[in-house]
Amino acid sequence: MVIIGQAAAMFEGGPTGAGASVERTAAFLEEYQMARRGVLTSNELQLCWAAGLWVRTFNAKKFHLDTFDALGRDEAETRMRHAGI
C-alpha cells in the first residue's frame, strides 16, 4: 500500500515536487482499483493516503527551506482525514 499511496500522491511531481492534488490523488486510487479489478478495503485506502501524506510532508519540509510552499494546511488536513488521522 505504501508504494501505491506514494505514487498516487507524487505521480504529478514535476520539477517542484509538489505532487498531485487531492482530487488527482483520489482519481489515481480509483483508476488503480479499476486496473487491478479489485476494490481496496477502507483500511488499505487509509494506508495509501497515509503513505502519500508522509511523502508530501517530507518534500514540503525540504522545499520550505527554499521558501516553496509544497503542502498547504487545508490540503494536509484533507489528506489526514482520508488517512483516518
KATAKA-V908839 format. One record per residue. RES is the residue in one letter. OMEGA is omega as a letter, one per 30 degrees, with the letter a starting at -180 (none if undefined). Layout:
res = <RES/RES>
omega = <OMEGA/OMEGA>
//
This chain:
res = <M/V/I/I/G/Q/A/A/A/M/F/E/G/G/P/T/G/A/G/A/S/V/E/R/T/A/A/F/L/E/E/Y/Q/M/A/R/R/G/V/L/T/S/N/E/L/Q/L/C/W/A/A/G/L/W/V/R/T/F/N/A/K/K/F/H/L/D/T/F/D/A/L/G/R/D/E/A/E/T/R/M/R/H/A/G/I>
omega = <a/a/l/a/l/l/a/a/a/a/l/a/a/a/a/a/a/l/a/l/l/a/a/l/l/l/l/a/l/l/l/a/l/a/a/l/l/a/l/l/l/l/l/l/l/l/l/l/l/l/l/l/a/a/l/l/l/l/l/l/l/a/l/l/l/a/l/a/a/a/l/a/a/l/l/l/l/l/l/l/l/a/a/a/none>
//
